[in-house]
Amino acid sequence: MRLLGWIKPRAILRGLLRDLNPIRWVRAIRTIHIIAFGILAAFVVLRVFDPSPLQTLRLKVFDLYQQIEPRDPETKYPVRVIDLDEASLAAYGQWPWSRTLVAELVDKLTEYQTGPIGFDIVFAEPDRTSPGLIAGSLPGIDDETREALEQLPSNEEILAAAIARSGRVVLGQSTKSVPDPVELERISVKANFATKSTRGSQFTDARQTVLTFRGLVRNRPELEETAKGIGLFTIKPEQDGIVRRVPMIVAVGDNLYPSLTVEMLRVATGGPTIAVSLNHGGMVGVIVHKQFPIIPTDNLGRTWVHYTPHDPERFVSAKDVLEGAVPPELLAGHFVLIGTSAIGLQDIRSTPVDDAVPGVEIHAQLLETILAQSFLSRPGFVAGAELFALIFVGLLLIILVPILGPVWTLLLGGGVSVGLIGFSWWLYIDAGMLFDMFYGAIAAGILYATMTYMNYMNEEAQKRQVRSAFSHYMSPALVEQLAKDPSKLTLGGEMREMTLLFTDIRGFTPISELFDAEGLTSFINRFLTPMTEIILDRRGTIDKYMGDCIMAFWNAPLDDETHVANACRSALEMKERLVLLNDELEAQAKAEERRFIPIRIGTGLNTGECCVGNMGSDMRFDYSVLGDTVNLASRLEGQSKTYGADVVLGETTHSQVPEFATIELDLIQVKGKTVPVRVFSLLGDETMAQSAEFQTLAERHGEMMAAYRAQDWAVCRRKIGACRELDFLGKLDVLYKLYDERVADYEAAPPGDDWEGVFIATSK
């Protein structure tokens, strides 16, 4: 009963009423809902007005669809591009070619029995090489010769005759922004047009909805008269310069003109009329023949091109055609487009799947899209559906965030958004329908971030407390990782390839006897500080200090692709910095009138797979590294004194820095290991490795090691002497003295035929 005395019901009730105060709760909800509804309304208004940047963003989404899943490139359709490529221009001269050569090209294609031949080129000017024009331009020519030249057929007439013989040529023409009344009076349309308008449509004439241009760039009249069809090759890129849609029908003046693609299809099907289908939103499609499926368009009469990546097999060099070097099956029965990929002719375009393709390829890909019935479309109702989805997801978040909390709302809202994006992807794959839900997903993300901001403010305060508490005894990098992801405060590790470094002061006991406790601490800090700076500057991580020993590693926690080289350079720089440190310590010892013992260090480096992560207990742990690679690195540091080497490398480390100056020390079985390892001494960097002195030493040293393992003791002894004379660093005397002693021992007691050159170490 006494315990009940500590319970204060009134205080508890007051706290609950304060926390659950309906007025405070309603005010908080009202504020966040007002902001949320305002954001949602802004996104809705922005989508309704649909400014250019938003249109470009949506088009980029559709580009991504085609980049991920383009039209099947494995399925080939009968479309070829006769390419006026660099090889053709080199063989027959720069463009424009003589019309007689173009006529020869048309005749060759006729012989190949191709389908419709479409020109992505306009022949607007008379050929200057025609005999009549030449006769008028040559001064001093006699009248008889001039009259004979003028009576010869013009080059246009020769090309027109070739076009007439073919009976399947579709000439191309282009639009321009400047009207030409004379040209507009001469109508150059081979096709008839019919309009099909749905009931209730405000459009009864295609000219009311399609793209309109003011003028035409036309072909010579004699060519147009004999052509089977005439179509526009006008390509109008989107705002970002990428060609996604091509106009099927355009209006120039009072007349409708078909695109080059539509006209080639009409010629192929033999129909005289092109039907244009209209509804309340504008144009919806083109029909070139009653037995041919409708070609869907947007309301402006443009058809989406369903691209494949650029395929060189689609192109045939005009040079090869003129020379008759093309296999007949490559062209027979194919739609043929004549255009250019030559960079100098400046007909290069960007598509959703390629940064630069010849403009003629776009017409070829559009033809393939139509023949494959692999249409992309964006019906008029799609914009309304996208707007509805945006409002639905927004309202879902606004309603559920206060009820479910941020985590469950994120899962639900994210699931709905992912589902809608997946649905839009399915529509693209299954029906070729372009439905954009990325805008709705962006709006939902901003809504969610705004509505959960207040909740995360408390978590940010907690993160600041974590930083303040842990920064006193952990590295700033790890503190930031803990603040960003508290889950890292758990035990566990990962396997990584790492390079380990152990370095220790040799003969530390005599040095320590020179100082009292305070002086020894200062001395150790004088040594550890510059060594640590070198390691950290080379992207290393200090694992721990063990008295006068440093343990460091590379390639964790941050990735380091050059961790082996960085570790080796650190070891070399530590040696160089030690020279300066010894000079400073010697000067200090003289000033204090005490004995000076120079610092010498031994370093071991080893590379391999390690487990790195948080090691310890649930109550206290440290970021460290474990594994056999670590143990071997420590053993290599211990062997540096045995071999008189400043830096000892493991075999894996050595194999990854072939550019450094290294020599082999031994094949040794270190204490605690059953498998021998090959160890090396790191003498210098790339500059030393390229020097003549080192290369000569390395060659003789290799010969010495080979003789040693072959048990050729006499040769080995001579090579040891030669190596001593070549020791330009003066640091290999201990090593060669060691091998002198081994040779003497083995001469007295040979190791036997089964000896493989392994030395078994008895000390760490």
Helices and strands as residue ranges (DSSP letters): H 2-6, H 9-19, H 22-49, H 52-68, E 79-83, H 86-92, H 99-111, E 117-119, H 131-137, H 143-151, H 155-166, E 169-176, H 181-185, E 192-197, G 206-208, E 212-213, E 215-217, H 221-226, E 229-232, E 245-247, E 249-252, E 255-258, H 260-269, E 273-279, E 282-287, E 295-296, E 302-304, G 312-314, E 315-317, H 318-322, G 328-330, E 335-339, G 343-345, E 348-349, E 357-358, H 359-371, H 381-404, H 406-431, H 438-451, H 453-470, H 476-484, G 486-488, E 492-505, H 508-512, H 517-537, E 541-546, E 549-554, H 563-591, E 601-616, E 621-626, H 628-643, E 647-649, H 651-655, E 661-669, E 677-684, H 686-689, H 692-709, H 713-726, H 733-748, E 758-760
